[in-house]
Amino acid sequence: MHISDGYLGPPSSGFFYAVMLPIWAGASRIVKKTLRVKQVPVLAIGAAFSFVIMMFNVPIIAGSTGHAVGGVLVAILIGPWAACIAVTIALAIQALLFGDGGITAFGANCFNMAFVMPFTGYYVYRALTFKTSADSNRRVFAAGIAGYIGLNVAAFLAGVEFGLQPLLHHTATGQALYCPYGLNAAVPTMVGEHLLIFGWVEAVITALVVRFLQKQDTELLVNTSGGK
């Protein structure tokens, strides 16, 4: 669901940078206050995990790909604000070193995958696991559902962002200047692939890791930083 350079008009790219700048600043302040020392390695591992899992991607439409992200899992373990930073780091490395996702579209990619996805999935997980013990099977299913929903919401937003470009940026004759795919093509393509394939990958991975941690270290599932 990475957006490449040249598929968002300058106003659209600038808008998402403007949205993300205060979010990044707020995330930094909150994480400094709430992240415990023992959770710092988890933040680094979360960024690395997100980076690796996003490298396994499949082209969907020109300018984007389908893949899992891992953002909800990181949010479950160390909170959505820390997950925002972890996924942002992963996206930055991909954009700068591997050309996966554009520099101009970096704000939009972070909005979808580093902000909306972790927060959506995290609060779905919190709602489904309300008053449950750390070793409850309900947490495993809740993690899978949260991962699935979080990824698909992000995919939907990416599809909308693609689809709005021909309406926002076009010549006098109606020819698209940036992304050529309208909402009727971009949204079903992005959402369909993630609903049918990549959402399930995200769900299974998130659920399996939570199940593994229930057996190995339930403390990571008890006091999530940034959840208040």
N, C-alpha and C positions, 0 to 999 in steps of 0.2 A: 504494500500500500504506500510505498515511497513515492513521492512526487518529484519528478526530475526538473532540472532547469528548463525553462522555455515553455512550461505548461501552465504556469500561472502568470497573469499580467502583473506588472510592477505594483499597481495599487493593491492587488490581492496579496502579493508577497509582503509588501510593506505593512498591510493591515495585521497579518499574523505575527510579524516581528513585534509590532506595537502591542499586541495582546500578550505575547509570551514574555516580553522583557519584565513587566511587573510580576508575572508568575514565577519566573526564575529568581528574581530578587526575593520574593516572599518565601519561596521554597528554601533558599539558602539560609534565610533568617530562622525559619521554623526548624530546619534540620539541625542547625547549630545548637538550638535550645533543647531539642527533644531527643535527638539520636544519642543512644548510649554508646559508651566506648566499645563494648563488645559487639555492637551492631555495625560498626564501621567496616569491618571485613565483609559483612553481608552486603553492604552497599556496593563495595568494589566487585564482589562476586556477582551481584545482581546486574551490574552494568556489563560485565563480561558475558554472563548468561544471555542477556538480551541481545548483545552484539552477535553472539554465535548463532542463536536461533533465528535471527533475522537474515542471516547470510544464506539460509536455505530458502530461497524464494523462487517463485515461478512467474514469468511475465503474464500479465492479464490483458491490459490494453497498453498501447504505446505510451510510455512515460510512467508506468507503474507496475507493481508486482504484487503477488499474493504471498503471504507468509504469516507465521505466528510471531509474537513479539515478546511475550514473557512479562509484560508490564504489570499485569494483575497479580501474578505470583510475587513479584518484588514488593508490590503494595501490601499484600497480605502479610509479608514477613517483616517489613520495616516501615510501613506506612506510605500513603499516597504521595506525600511531599518528597520523601526520600526516593521513591520510585520515579518521580518526575525528573529528579537529578540524574539518577542511574540511566534511565532510557535516553535522556538528552545527551549524556556522555557517549552512549553507544551510537546514537544517530550522528553525532558530530564526527566520531572516528570513521564511520562508514562514508559520510559525505566528503570528508577531507582527504582520506587515504584511499578509498575504494570507489569513489564516484557513485555510490549507491544512495540516491536522493540528492537533490540539488542544493547548492548553497543558497540560492535565492528562495528556494522553497523550504529551507530549513525550519523557519518559524511555523509554517503550516504542518510539516511533518511532526514537529514536536508538539504542536497543539493537539493533533489527532492521537499520536501514539504515546507521548510522554505526559500529557495532561488529561485529556478526556478519558482515554482508556483506563489508566490506573485508578482514577477517581471513581469512574462508573463501576468498574469491577469491584473495587474495594468496598464501596457502600452496599452493593448487592450482596457481597460476602458477609458484611456485618449484619445486614438485615436477616439473612438466612441462618446465621449462626448465633442469633441473639439468645443469651443465657444457655449456651451449650458448653460442655467441657472441652478442653483442648484435644482429648482423644476420641471425641464423638465422630461416628461415621458420617454424621450430618455435615461435618466440616469438609469432608472429602468431596461430597456431592456439591456442596455450596461453592467450593473452590472451582470445580469444573464449570458450573453454571455461570459463575462470575467471570471466569476467563472467556467463556463463549460469548457472553453478552458484551463484555468490554471490548473485545476484538471487533465484533460486528458493528458496534456503535461507531468505532473509529473508522472502519471500512466505509460505512454509510456516509460519514462526514467527508472522507476523501473523495467519494463518488460525487457528492454535492459540489465540492470545491472544483473538481474537474468540470462537471456539467454546467456550472455557472459561467465559466470562462467565455464560451461563444456568445453568451448574452451580454456579458460585460465589456468584452473587448473584440470588436469586429470592424471591418471596413464598411464604407458606405453601401457597398453591395451585399453586405451580410456575411462576408467570408471571415471565418475565425482567425484571429491573429495569434492565438496561443493554443490552448487545448482545443482540438476540433470536435470533440465528442460532447454532445448535449446531455442534459439530464436523463433523457429517455434511454441513452446508451450507457453512460458512465455509471449511474447509480445501480441499475440491475446487474451490470457486469461486476462491479466491485463487491456489492453485497452478496450476489449469488455465489461467487467463488468462495467467499469467506463463510457464508452460511453452510455451504455444502462440504467444504474441505478444511480450510485453514482454521475455522472456528473450532472444529472438533479436535484438531491437533493441539490448539491452545488449551482446550478444556481438559484433554487427557493428560497433557504434561503438567498443568497446574494441579489437577487432582492427584496425580501420582506423587508429585513432590510433597504435597501436603500429607499424604498418607505415609510417605517415607519418614517425614519429620515427626509424625505422631509416634513412630516407633523408636526414633533416634534422639530427638531433642524437642520436646513439646514446648519448651520455654519460648522458642521462636514464634509459637502460635498463640501465646497467652497475652503478652503485653506489647502490642504493636505500637511503635512510635508514630506520633502524628495522628492518631486515630480519634483524639478527643475533639 
